[in-house]
Amino acid sequence: MENLSRRAFLKLSGAALLAAGLTGTLTACGGGKDVEIPGTVNGIGYVSGKAGREIIGTEEYGTIHVVKVVVTLKNVSSRAVTLTADNFPAEIDHSAASPIYFGFADNASGDSWWTQKDYELQPNEEKTFVLVYRISDTAYESWFQLVHTVELTFKSGHQKVTGSYSSETGELVVGEVEKA
């Protein structure tokens, strides 16, 4: 699993997987000052992200193979925004996927996190979210032999931005903001 720094994220913005033009500009209330965070959707800006395969063991379901996606978002608006798992639909190897877990982490590593139904992101707050998507045993076993992709979409209001992760490059690249 690789972290994607803000500098590397900006550098990779011209990747062929997604359209260039990452900048979403939002005018902050009160000061009239522009705040630029790549991939800003409805006042929520994408700061960084990473993805990778893991195994989750549960008493009820036994061993579950998953992809864990960790994203850090910042609320650059003047209002609180409630986020749920519904804000993060994904495609894994071109098949739709809904998160089986959604939570928030103490830090950007996403190693220690809590499952939750929703999270109210306050103005100017930056928070790391963890999303866990189930994958097949075959996809898990072939993760480093074949190229697997995870396309994570962050939707809020009438806007969305999609990030694409490839197991070949280990990088999560975010595209431009679109209408949802």
VENVENNOR-V274626 format. One record per residue. N is the residue number from 1. SS is DSSP state (@ for helix, = for strand, . for the rest). Layout:
{{N SS} {N SS}}
This chain:
{{1 .} {2 .} {3 .} {4 .} {5 .} {6 @} {7 @} {8 @} {9 @} {10 @} {11 @} {12 @} {13 @} {14 @} {15 .} {16 .} {17 .} {18 .} {19 .} {20 .} {21 .} {22 .} {23 =} {24 =} {25 =} {26 =} {27 =} {28 .} {29 .} {30 .} {31 .} {32 .} {33 .} {34 =} {35 =} {36 =} {37 =} {38 =} {39 .} {40 .} {41 =} {42 .} {43 .} {44 =} {45 =} {46 =} {47 =} {48 =} {49 =} {50 =} {51 =} {52 =} {53 =} {54 =} {55 =} {56 =} {57 =} {58 =} {59 .} {60 .} {61 .} {62 =} {63 =} {64 =} {65 =} {66 =} {67 =} {68 =} {69 =} {70 =} {71 =} {72 =} {73 =} {74 =} {75 =} {76 .} {77 .} {78 .} {79 .} {80 .} {81 =} {82 =} {83 =} {84 =} {85 @} {86 @} {87 @} {88 .} {89 .} {90 =} {91 =} {92 =} {93 .} {94 .} {95 =} {96 =} {97 =} {98 .} {99 .} {100 .} {101 =} {102 =} {103 =} {104 =} {105 =} {106 .} {107 .} {108 .} {109 .} {110 .} {111 .} {112 .} {113 =} {114 =} {115 =} {116 .} {117 .} {118 =} {119 =} {120 =} {121 =} {122 .} {123 .} {124 .} {125 .} {126 =} {127 =} {128 =} {129 =} {130 =} {131 =} {132 =} {133 =} {134 =} {135 .} {136 .} {137 @} {138 @} {139 @} {140 @} {141 @} {142 .} {143 .} {144 .} {145 .} {146 .} {147 .} {148 .} {149 =} {150 =} {151 =} {152 =} {153 =} {154 =} {155 =} {156 =} {157 .} {158 .} {159 =} {160 =} {161 =} {162 =} {163 =} {164 =} {165 =} {166 =} {167 .} {168 .} {169 .} {170 .} {171 .} {172 =} {173 =} {174 =} {175 .} {176 .} {177 .} {178 =} {179 =} {180 .}}
